[in-house]
Amino acid sequence: MNFEAWDVNLAAGEARHSCGCIIRIEGNPRNPSAVDPSHFPKSMNFIDQARLLRCGIEALALAAEQGGAPAGQDDDGVSVKIKSRTVLDLEQKAKMFAENPDKPKRAVLSLKKREKASS
């Protein structure tokens, strides 16, 4: 098996191997804050899984170095944080709810104390 056969998509923070393994990262590709490996072949032993994971992380870091822009920054030098697909989906759902004109109107609570009437 060729452990170096990775297809890297830095914008998505993802690397796919020819065997079907997928690695998703969050944060800087050279030093990710989260790594989510999935779809290892069932016949692959744990040692080869670890080697494949290491090679995938190295492929992401190498792609970030060769990409022209420093890792974690776009071409304009603005800091960019790579988010996982789950985080992007949750943000999209929250945005859809916030922009929904048909959402129910809720009463506003007040913390002001009511003055008692003197007798």
C-alpha positions in Angstrom: 0.0 0.0 0.0 1.2 3.5 -0.9 0.9 5.5 2.3 1.7 8.7 0.4 -1.3 8.6 -2.0 -3.3 11.5 -0.5 -5.7 14.0 -2.1 -5.6 17.1 0.0 -8.2 19.8 0.2 -6.9 22.6 2.5 -10.0 24.8 2.2 -12.1 22.0 3.7 -9.4 20.8 6.1 -9.6 17.3 4.6 -7.3 14.6 3.2 -8.6 11.5 1.4 -6.4 8.4 0.8 -6.8 6.1 -2.2 -7.9 3.3 0.2 -10.9 5.4 1.3 -9.6 6.7 4.6 -10.6 10.3 5.3 -8.8 12.7 7.7 -10.5 16.0 8.7 -8.7 18.6 10.8 -9.6 21.8 12.6 -7.2 24.7 13.1 -3.7 25.1 11.6 -2.8 22.3 9.2 0.7 22.3 10.5 -0.5 22.0 14.1 -4.2 21.0 14.1 -6.3 21.5 17.2 -8.5 18.5 16.3 -8.1 15.5 14.0 -11.0 13.2 12.9 -9.9 10.1 11.0 -12.5 7.8 9.5 -13.2 5.1 6.9 -10.1 2.9 7.6 -10.3 -0.4 5.6 -11.6 -3.2 7.9 -8.7 -5.4 7.0 -6.0 -2.8 8.0 -4.2 -3.5 11.3 -3.8 -0.8 14.0 -0.1 -0.2 13.2 -0.9 0.5 9.5 -3.8 2.7 10.6 -1.5 4.8 12.8 1.1 5.0 10.0 -1.6 6.1 7.5 -2.9 8.7 10.0 0.6 10.1 10.5 1.2 10.3 6.7 -2.1 12.0 6.2 -1.3 14.7 8.8 2.1 15.2 7.1 0.4 15.5 3.7 -1.9 18.2 5.0 1.1 20.1 6.6 3.1 19.8 3.4 0.2 21.1 1.3 -0.1 24.1 3.7 3.6 24.9 3.3 3.5 24.5 -0.5 0.2 26.4 -0.8 1.9 29.8 -0.9 0.0 31.3 2.0 1.2 30.7 5.6 -0.9 28.1 7.4 -3.9 29.6 9.0 -3.9 32.7 6.7 -5.3 33.5 3.4 -3.6 35.3 0.5 -4.3 38.7 2.1 -2.6 37.7 5.4 -6.0 37.5 7.2 -6.2 34.8 9.8 -8.4 31.8 8.7 -9.6 29.1 11.0 -10.5 25.7 9.4 -13.7 24.4 10.8 -15.0 20.9 10.9 -18.0 20.0 8.7 -20.1 19.5 11.9 -19.4 23.0 13.1 -20.2 24.5 9.7 -23.5 22.6 9.6 -24.5 23.8 13.1 -23.6 27.4 12.2 -25.7 27.1 9.0 -28.7 25.9 11.0 -28.3 28.7 13.6 -28.1 31.2 10.8 -31.2 29.8 9.1 -33.2 30.1 12.4 -32.0 33.6 13.1 -32.9 34.9 9.7 -36.3 33.1 9.6 -39.0 35.8 9.4 -41.7 33.4 10.6 -40.1 32.5 13.9 -42.4 33.0 16.9 -42.2 36.3 18.7 -41.4 35.9 22.4 -42.3 38.2 25.2 -39.4 40.2 26.6 -38.7 39.7 30.3 -38.1 42.7 32.5 -36.0 42.7 35.7 -37.5 46.0 37.0 -39.2 45.8 40.4 -42.7 46.9 40.6 -43.4 49.5 43.2 -46.1 48.7 45.7 -49.0 51.1 46.1 -49.2 52.8 49.5 -52.4 52.4 51.5 
